[in-house]
């Protein structure tokens, strides 16, 4: 027969894993070439060395999964999910209506390969049939034509042929089938990013969980690194960015808290689906404002980040890069509150960038005077001692008492929170001795004399009783754990941080304020996102109309419909200017002669005002009507130190279809960040810019 030489060549195996254990027929995904080669070499080594019975573990997919060869199972390392079935594949079959080929079980593939080998060596292709115990028959017509004949039940013999009764195509090896092999990931990790989800168990419009969404985000970053950073990858030893999901919803709604059962008992039976959706999503906002469940959420996020960080370092012992945080929606607020309460550390000390949570300072109430001095309240020791105060008597005083003594608002709040922590330790231990492992209040309130606070001036709600709230920004009064590292950057996606700070009573952020352990901050949002709010206006003058920075399109240009819109604006502006000029010339020609003396500055003129002020004393940028900032002046405006003096409000470009109806795409715009290549590219640019690698 044509093409048959009688020389048999063994089939090349490729390893697959099943993403959906319920329906394995249509969900088999191939490993990358690198991972499959590693699995194959390890498997063959076990065969030749006689160690097949010994369980061997092979790390795959960027070391996020471990494959146990003997069990033929794949286990996730960083998150919980059912193990995936793994196969060493060589033979595949597909029906007419199937999307992709399905691999045969390994024992079936072995039988088919032996039959194929005999047919090649004997050059015998007279419809060689292989019968299986299941009743199915595979027919080898030629080296390139093979089919599977299904078993037809007797009751179907008199009926019309169904799709199941049609022959299925059979292929040997990957050469004869169309399968897209995933790209392999570099072993080297340059940067680590933890991503925290928002309300509810799902994160995007497809109702997928945070693990699946972060997987897509990571995949987009790998694709953009190869397409946009190719020159840098060729010129330097450049690796990749690892993104790991942080899931806190499962713990909050798990059996440990029992909150779902409590809520279910008081839930009305009507419109049950809507109420169940509300209980599992919207109520997360209320849980976060509850001292009990806010503590659960914060502890879960911090402990999960620290756990993932420790596991990552164990699996990547050569990692020397930095770590960043990213939060979506409520997740960004959780991270912001957590970061504002981190302990400001001495960066000059060696190894200060990585620190164990157990090394955080603890509260020591042995000495009344030392306790006050250690928390920056030493100047009030003499005043309180004069009143014969100690910790016990201090705990009996109200905030009004300290106000009458003339103690300012900030120190008053610190004293009240200090007393709350002291009572909490006594209630937990029955003594006033320190409790090991509980972060100290010093980390939450850095020395006022040395470091700027988040507040600029007094909050507008200063008369409010802050008994259950933290000093400054109205956070729920809980214990904020310490992270085991200092983040390089914090990325807020579709974030309500600005709104929450405002309703907590914060009018303006001190321009000198920065997150204690995080130097960079980015507020990224879609223009139609109903949950997102800006933050820069809380730092700059309220009268200035400072537009956000437009995030570039990942293909290197502005979207066409936005360019068209800008062009129409420029044309209309030029047309109005032309009309105004013609009108001015006509008025000059037709007006009556007037006195040539210069007018005296008076009512209705601005000649007497300073160059940078208009009526009412409001600052206005020169050349920018109504306070609008020009691009040149935009670079010179100070936006504070939240992002090291750089801008931090970034807006995505809406898609052409989204621009037709803002309301129709409002919900989708809040969930768009997980698959937004523009967002991914912005993160990569900012991360690698710190390494001196530019796009």
C-alpha positions in Angstrom: 0.0 0.0 0.0 1.1 3.6 -0.7 3.1 5.1 2.2 3.7 1.7 4.0 7.3 0.7 4.4 6.8 -2.1 6.9 8.9 -0.1 9.4 7.1 0.5 12.7 7.7 3.7 14.6 6.4 3.9 18.1 3.7 6.5 18.8 4.6 9.7 20.6 2.7 10.0 23.9 1.3 13.2 25.3 -0.2 13.8 28.7 -3.7 15.1 29.3 -5.8 16.0 32.3 -9.5 16.1 32.7 -11.0 19.4 33.8 -14.5 18.1 34.4 -14.6 14.7 36.2 -18.4 14.5 35.6 -18.1 14.4 31.8 -14.6 13.4 30.8 -15.6 12.9 27.1 -15.3 16.6 26.2 -13.1 18.2 28.7 -9.6 16.6 28.3 -7.0 19.3 28.2 -3.4 18.7 27.1 -0.4 19.7 29.2 2.1 22.0 27.6 5.0 20.4 25.7 7.4 21.1 28.5 5.2 19.6 31.2 4.3 16.6 29.1 7.9 15.9 28.3 8.8 16.2 32.0 6.0 13.7 32.8 7.0 11.3 30.0 10.7 11.3 31.0 9.8 10.7 34.7 7.5 7.9 33.7 10.1 6.2 31.5 12.7 6.6 34.2 10.4 4.7 36.5 9.9 1.9 34.0 13.6 1.4 33.3 14.6 1.7 37.0 11.9 -0.7 38.2 10.5 2.0 40.5 7.0 2.1 39.0 5.5 1.2 42.4 7.1 4.2 44.1 4.9 7.3 44.1 6.6 10.1 42.1 5.4 13.7 42.1 6.0 16.0 39.2 5.3 19.7 39.4 3.4 21.1 36.4 1.7 24.3 35.2 4.2 26.7 36.8 4.4 24.5 39.9 0.8 25.2 40.8 -0.1 21.6 40.4 1.5 18.3 41.4 0.9 15.1 39.3 1.2 11.8 41.2 2.2 9.5 38.4 1.2 6.2 40.2 -2.3 7.5 41.0 -2.7 9.3 37.7 -4.1 12.3 39.6 -3.3 16.0 39.5 -3.6 18.0 42.8 -3.8 21.8 43.2 -1.1 23.2 45.5 -2.4 26.7 46.4 -6.2 26.2 46.5 -8.7 23.5 47.2 -10.3 21.6 44.3 -11.1 18.0 43.5 -8.1 16.1 42.0 -8.0 15.8 38.2 -7.6 12.6 36.3 -4.4 12.3 34.3 -3.7 10.1 31.2 -0.7 9.2 29.1 -2.5 9.5 25.8 -1.7 8.2 22.3 -5.0 7.2 20.7 -8.1 9.4 20.3 -11.6 9.2 19.0 -14.2 11.8 18.0 -17.8 11.8 16.7 -19.2 14.0 14.0 -20.8 16.3 16.5 -17.9 16.3 19.0 -15.8 19.5 19.3 -12.6 17.8 20.2 -10.9 14.4 20.3 -11.2 12.3 23.4 -8.2 10.2 24.5 -8.8 6.4 25.0 -7.9 4.9 28.4 -4.3 3.8 28.6 -5.0 0.1 28.5 -7.2 0.6 25.4 -4.5 2.6 23.8 -2.0 -0.1 24.5 -4.2 -2.7 22.7 -4.7 -0.5 19.7 -1.0 0.3 19.5 -0.1 -3.4 19.5 -2.6 -4.1 16.7 -1.3 -1.2 14.7 2.3 -2.4 15.1 1.4 -5.9 13.8 -0.5 -4.4 10.9 2.4 -2.3 9.9 5.0 -5.1 10.2 2.8 -7.6 8.3 1.4 -5.0 6.0 -2.0 -6.4 6.7 -4.8 -3.8 6.5 -7.8 -5.9 5.4 -10.2 -4.1 7.8 -8.3 -5.4 10.8 -10.8 -5.4 13.7 -10.1 -5.1 17.5 -13.0 -6.1 19.7 -13.3 -4.7 23.2 -15.2 -6.2 26.2 -17.6 -3.2 26.1 -18.8 -4.4 22.7 -17.2 -1.6 20.7 -15.1 -2.4 17.7 -12.1 -0.4 16.2 -11.4 -1.1 12.6 -8.0 -0.4 11.1 -8.7 0.3 7.4 -5.2 1.8 6.6 -2.4 3.7 8.4 -4.5 6.9 8.1 -8.1 5.6 8.2 -9.4 4.1 11.4 -12.9 4.0 12.8 -14.8 2.9 15.9 -18.0 1.0 15.4 -20.3 1.4 18.5 -22.4 -1.4 19.9 -26.1 -0.9 18.8 -28.6 -2.2 21.3 -31.3 -4.6 19.9 -34.1 -2.1 20.6 -32.3 0.4 18.3 -32.0 -1.9 15.4 -35.4 -1.1 14.0 -35.1 2.7 14.6 -33.4 5.3 12.6 -29.6 5.5 13.0 -28.7 7.9 15.7 -25.5 10.0 16.1 -24.3 7.4 18.7 -24.6 4.6 16.1 -22.5 6.4 13.6 -18.8 5.4 13.2 -16.4 7.5 15.1 -13.1 8.7 13.7 -10.0 7.3 15.4 -6.6 8.9 15.3 -3.1 7.8 16.4 -0.9 10.4 18.1 -1.3 14.2 18.1 -0.2 14.5 14.4 -3.5 13.6 13.0 -5.7 15.8 15.3 -6.2 19.5 15.8 -5.3 20.3 19.3 -4.0 23.5 20.7 -1.2 22.9 23.1 -0.8 25.5 25.8 2.3 27.5 26.0 4.8 26.5 28.6 5.6 28.9 31.5 9.1 30.0 32.3 10.4 28.5 35.6 11.7 31.9 36.7 9.2 34.1 38.6 10.0 37.8 38.6 7.1 39.0 40.6 4.3 37.6 42.8 0.7 39.1 42.9 -2.0 38.0 45.3 -5.5 38.7 43.9 -8.5 39.2 46.4 -12.1 38.9 45.1 -15.1 41.0 46.0 -18.6 40.1 47.2 -20.1 36.7 46.5 -18.7 33.4 45.4 -18.5 34.3 41.7 -16.3 37.0 40.1 -17.3 37.5 36.5 -20.3 37.6 34.1 -19.9 33.8 33.5 -20.4 33.1 37.2 -16.9 31.7 37.6 -15.0 31.6 40.9 -11.9 33.5 41.7 -9.6 30.6 40.8 -10.8 30.4 37.2 -10.8 34.2 36.8 -7.2 34.5 38.1 -6.2 31.6 35.7 -7.5 33.7 32.8 -5.7 36.8 34.1 -2.5 34.8 34.4 -2.9 33.4 30.9 -3.4 36.9 29.5 -0.2 38.1 31.2 1.8 35.3 29.7 0.5 36.1 26.3 1.2 39.9 26.7 4.7 39.2 28.0 5.6 37.2 24.9 4.1 39.8 22.5 4.9 43.1 24.2 8.1 42.3 26.1 9.7 40.1 23.5 12.8 42.4 23.0 13.3 42.6 26.8 12.9 38.8 27.1 15.5 38.3 24.3 18.0 40.8 25.8 17.6 39.8 29.5 16.8 36.8 31.5 13.2 37.6 32.0 10.7 35.3 33.5 7.0 35.8 34.3 4.6 37.2 36.9 2.7 34.7 39.1 -0.9 35.5 40.1 -2.4 33.6 43.0 -6.1 33.8 44.1 -7.1 34.6 47.6 -10.6 33.2 48.5 -12.2 34.5 51.7 -15.9 34.0 50.9 -15.8 30.3 51.4 -14.6 30.7 55.0 -17.1 33.4 55.9 -20.0 31.4 54.6 -18.7 28.0 55.8 -19.6 25.9 58.8 -17.1 27.7 61.1 -19.1 30.9 61.3 -22.6 29.4 60.8 -23.8 32.8 59.5 -25.6 31.2 56.5 -27.8 29.1 58.8 -28.5 32.2 61.0 -29.5 34.3 58.0 -31.6 31.4 56.5 -33.8 31.2 59.6 -34.8 34.9 59.2 -35.1 34.9 55.4 -38.6 35.3 54.0 -39.8 32.4 51.8 -40.9 34.7 48.9 -38.8 35.4 45.8 -36.4 32.7 47.2 -33.9 32.9 44.3 -33.4 36.6 44.7 -33.1 36.3 48.4 -30.5 33.5 48.2 -28.5 35.6 45.8 -28.7 38.6 48.1 -27.7 36.4 51.1 -24.6 35.1 49.4 -23.4 38.4 47.7 -24.9 41.7 48.8 -24.8 40.8 52.5 -21.0 40.6 52.3 -21.0 44.4 52.5 -22.9 44.3 55.7 -20.8 41.5 57.1 -17.7 43.7 56.5 -19.2 46.5 58.6 -19.9 44.1 61.5 -17.1 43.9 64.1 -17.5 40.1 64.4 -17.5 39.2 60.7 -15.1 42.0 59.7 -12.6 40.3 62.0 -13.3 37.0 60.3 -12.8 38.5 56.8 -9.6 40.4 57.6 -8.1 37.4 59.5 -9.0 35.1 56.5 -7.5 37.4 53.9 -4.3 38.1 55.9 -3.7 34.5 57.0 -4.4 33.1 53.5 -2.0 35.6 51.9 0.7 34.7 54.4 0.0 31.0 53.9 0.2 31.3 50.1 3.4 33.4 50.4 5.0 30.7 52.5 4.0 27.9 50.2 5.2 29.8 47.2 8.6 30.4 48.8 8.9 26.7 49.5 8.2 25.8 45.9 10.4 28.7 44.5 13.4 28.8 46.8 15.3 30.9 44.2 12.7 33.6 44.2 14.2 37.1 44.8 11.4 39.3 43.4 8.9 41.5 45.1 5.2 40.9 46.0 2.2 43.0 45.1 -1.5 42.9 46.0 -4.6 43.3 43.8 -8.2 43.5 44.9 -11.5 43.7 43.1 -14.5 45.6 44.4 -14.9 44.9 48.2 -11.6 43.0 48.0 -9.8 46.2 47.3 -11.3 47.9 50.3 -10.3 44.9 52.5 -6.7 45.2 51.3 -6.7 49.0 51.7 -7.9 48.7 55.4 -5.3 46.0 56.0 -2.5 48.0 54.5 -3.4 51.2 56.3 -2.9 49.2 59.6 0.4 47.6 58.8 3.4 48.3 61.0 5.8 50.8 59.5 9.2 49.1 59.5 12.8 50.3 59.3 13.7 49.6 55.6 17.4 50.1 56.4 17.6 46.9 58.4 18.7 43.8 56.5 15.9 41.5 55.7 13.2 43.9 56.8 11.2 43.3 53.6 10.2 39.8 54.7 9.0 39.3 58.3 7.0 36.6 60.0 3.7 37.6 61.6 4.8 36.2 64.9 7.5 38.9 65.0 5.0 41.7 65.3 5.1 43.7 68.5 2.7 42.6 71.3 0.9 44.7 73.8 2.7 45.0 77.2 0.6 46.6 80.0 3.1 45.9 82.8 4.0 49.6 83.2 1.4 52.4 82.8 4.1 54.9 81.9 6.0 52.7 79.5 2.7 51.7 77.8 1.8 55.3 77.0 5.3 56.2 75.9 5.6 53.2 73.6 2.5 54.3 71.7 3.5 58.0 71.3 1.5 59.3 74.3 4.5 60.1 76.5 3.7 63.8 76.6 0.5 63.0 78.5 2.0 60.8 81.2 2.6 63.6 83.6 -1.0 65.0 83.0 -2.6 61.6 83.7 -0.2 60.8 86.6 -1.2 64.1 88.2 -4.8 62.8 88.2 -3.6 59.6 89.9 -4.5 57.5 86.9 -3.5 54.0 86.2 -4.8 51.5 83.6 -7.7 50.3 85.7 -8.9 53.8 86.5 -8.2 54.9 83.0 -10.5 52.2 81.7 -13.4 53.8 83.7 -13.1 57.1 82.0 -15.1 58.3 79.0 -13.7 60.1 76.0 -15.4 63.3 77.3 -13.1 63.1 80.4 -9.9 63.2 78.1 -11.4 66.0 76.1 -12.0 68.0 79.2 -8.3 67.5 80.1 -7.4 69.2 76.8 -6.1 66.1 75.0 -6.5 66.5 71.2 -8.7 64.2 69.1 -6.0 61.9 67.7 -4.4 61.0 71.1 -7.9 60.7 72.6 -8.8 58.0 70.0 -5.5 56.2 70.5 -6.1 56.1 74.3 -9.6 54.8 73.8 -8.5 52.1 71.4 -5.6 51.2 73.7 -8.0 50.7 76.5 -10.3 48.6 74.3 -7.3 46.3 73.4 -6.4 46.0 77.1 -9.9 45.0 78.0 -9.9 42.5 75.1 -6.7 40.9 76.4 -8.1 40.6 79.9 -11.3 39.0 78.7 -9.4 36.4 76.7 -6.7 35.6 79.2 -8.1 36.8 82.6 -4.9 38.8 83.1 -3.3 42.0 81.8 -0.2 40.2 80.6 0.5 40.3 76.8 -1.0 37.8 74.5 1.6 36.3 72.2 0.9 36.6 68.5 -1.4 39.5 68.7 -0.1 42.5 66.7 0.6 45.6 68.7 -1.3 48.9 68.3 2.0 50.6 67.4 1.7 49.0 64.0 -1.8 50.5 63.5 -0.9 54.0 64.7 2.7 55.0 63.8 4.3 57.8 65.8 2.3 60.9 65.0 5.3 63.1 65.2 7.3 61.1 62.6 4.7 59.8 60.0 1.8 61.6 58.4 -1.7 60.2 59.0 -4.4 59.5 56.5 -6.5 62.4 57.7 -5.9 66.0 56.7 -7.5 68.1 59.5 -10.6 67.0 61.5 -13.2 64.7 59.9 -16.5 66.3 59.1 -18.2 63.9 61.5 -16.1 64.6 64.5 -19.1 64.8 66.9 -19.9 61.1 66.1 -19.2 58.7 68.9 -16.3 56.6 67.7 -16.5 54.0 70.5 -16.6 51.1 68.1 -14.4 52.7 65.4 -10.8 53.2 64.8 -9.1 56.6 64.9 -9.1 58.5 61.7 -11.2 56.9 59.0 -14.1 55.1 60.8 -12.8 51.6 60.3 -14.5 48.9 62.4 -12.5 48.5 65.5 -10.8 45.1 65.1 -7.3 43.6 65.3 -5.5 44.0 62.0 -3.0 41.2 61.4 0.5 41.9 59.9 1.6 40.6 56.5 4.8 38.6 56.2 6.2 40.9 53.6 6.1 44.5 52.4 4.1 44.8 49.1 5.7 46.7 46.3 2.3 47.9 44.8 -1.4 47.7 45.5 -3.8 47.5 42.5 -7.5 48.4 43.2 -9.8 47.2 40.4 -13.4 48.6 40.3 -12.9 49.9 43.8 -15.3 51.6 46.2 -12.5 52.8 48.4 -13.1 56.5 47.7 -16.8 56.2 48.6 -16.2 54.3 51.8 -13.6 56.8 53.0 -16.1 59.6 52.3 -19.0 58.0 54.1 -16.6 57.2 57.0 -16.2 61.0 57.4 -12.9 61.5 55.6 -13.0 64.8 53.7 -9.5 64.8 52.4 -6.4 62.6 52.4 -3.2 64.2 53.6 -1.0 64.6 50.5 2.0 63.4 52.6 0.3 60.2 53.5 1.4 56.9 52.0 0.6 53.3 53.0 3.0 52.3 55.8 4.5 49.3 54.0 3.4 49.8 50.3 5.0 52.5 48.1 2.7 52.3 45.1 -1.1 52.4 44.7 -3.2 52.3 41.5 -7.0 52.8 41.3 -8.1 51.2 38.0 -11.7 51.4 36.9 -14.1 51.1 33.9 -15.9 54.4 33.1 -19.3 52.7 33.4 -18.6 50.8 36.6 -21.3 51.7 39.1 -19.3 50.5 42.1 -16.0 52.3 41.3 -15.0 55.7 42.6 -12.1 58.0 42.1 -9.6 58.8 44.9 -7.4 61.6 43.4 -10.0 64.3 44.1 -9.6 63.6 47.8 -6.0 64.6 47.6 -5.9 67.5 45.1 -7.9 70.8 45.3 -11.6 70.0 44.9 -12.0 72.8 42.5 -9.6 71.3 40.0 -11.1 69.2 37.3 -8.3 66.6 37.1 -9.3 63.9 34.6 -8.0 60.4 35.2 -5.2 58.8 33.1 -6.6 56.9 30.1 -5.2 53.4 30.1 -3.7 52.7 26.6 -5.2 49.9 24.5 -3.1 46.8 24.5 -2.8 46.9 20.7 -1.0 50.2 21.0 -3.5 52.8 20.0 -6.7 54.5 21.2 -9.9 52.8 20.3 -11.2 54.0 17.0 -14.6 55.2 18.2 -12.9 57.3 21.0 -10.5 58.8 18.4 -13.6 59.7 16.3 -15.3 61.2 19.3 -12.2 63.3 20.1 -12.0 64.4 16.5 -15.6 65.6 16.5 -15.0 67.5 19.7 -12.0 69.2 18.2 -13.9 70.1 15.0 -16.8 71.5 16.9 -14.4 73.5 19.2 -12.6 74.9 16.2 -15.9 75.8 14.5 -17.1 77.6 17.6 -13.8 79.4 17.9 -14.1 80.5 14.2 -17.6 81.7 14.7 -16.5 83.6 17.9 -13.7 85.2 16.0 -15.9 86.3 13.1 -18.4 87.7 15.5 -15.7 89.6 17.3 -14.4 91.2 14.1 -17.9 92.2 13.0 -18.6 93.8 16.4 -15.3 95.7 16.2 -16.2 97.1 12.8 -19.7 98.1 13.8 -19.3 99.4 17.3 -19.3 103.1 18.1 -16.0 104.9 19.1 -15.1 104.6 22.8 -12.7 106.2 25.2 -9.2 104.8 24.7 -8.2 105.1 28.4 -7.8 101.7 30.1 -10.7 100.7 32.3 -10.5 100.9 36.1 -10.7 97.5 37.8 -14.0 97.1 39.4 -17.1 95.1 39.6 -17.4 92.6 36.8 -13.6 92.5 36.0 -10.9 90.3 37.2 -7.9 92.5 36.6 -7.3 93.0 40.3 -7.3 89.3 41.1 -4.0 87.3 41.3 -3.1 85.4 38.2 -4.0 82.0 39.8 -7.3 83.0 41.2 -10.8 83.8 39.8 -13.9 85.0 41.5 -14.4 83.5 44.9 -10.7 82.8 45.4 -10.8 79.4 43.8 -7.5 78.2 42.2 -7.7 77.8 38.4 -5.0 76.5 36.1 -3.9 79.0 33.6 -5.2 78.3 30.1 -7.8 75.9 31.5 -11.3 77.3 31.6 -13.6 76.2 34.5 -10.7 74.6 36.3 -10.0 72.0 33.6 -6.4 70.9 33.7 -4.4 70.9 30.5 -2.0 68.0 29.8 1.1 70.1 30.4 -0.2 71.3 33.8 -1.5 67.8 34.7 2.1 66.6 35.0 2.9 69.4 37.5 0.0 68.8 39.9 0.8 67.1 43.1 -1.4 64.1 43.9 0.2 63.2 47.2 2.4 60.3 48.1 0.0 57.4 47.8 1.8 56.4 44.7 5.1 58.0 45.4 4.0 61.3 44.0 2.7 59.9 40.7 -0.9 59.7 39.4 -3.0 56.8 40.5 -6.5 57.1 39.0 -6.5 55.1 35.8 -9.6 54.6 33.6 -10.1 51.9 31.0 -11.4 52.7 27.5 -14.9 51.5 26.9 -15.6 49.2 23.9 -17.5 50.5 20.9 -20.6 48.4 21.8 -20.5 49.6 25.4 -20.6 53.2 24.3 -24.1 52.8 22.8 -25.8 52.2 26.2 -23.9 52.9 29.5 -26.7 51.4 31.6 -26.9 48.1 29.7 -23.3 47.3 30.3 -23.0 48.7 33.8 -22.9 45.3 35.6 -20.7 43.8 33.0 -18.3 46.7 33.3 -17.8 46.0 37.0 -16.9 42.4 36.2 -14.7 43.1 33.2 -11.3 43.4 34.9 -10.5 39.7 35.0 -10.4 39.3 31.2 -9.2 42.9 30.4 -5.9 42.7 28.5 -5.6 46.5 29.0 -5.7 46.0 32.8 -3.2 43.2 32.6 -0.8 45.2 30.5 -0.9 48.1 32.9 0.0 45.8 35.8 2.9 44.3 33.8 4.2 47.8 32.8 4.2 49.1 36.4 5.7 45.9 37.8 8.6 45.6 35.3 9.2 49.4 35.3 10.4 48.9 38.9 12.9 46.4 37.5 14.1 48.8 34.8 12.4 46.9 32.0 10.3 49.1 29.8 7.8 48.2 27.1 
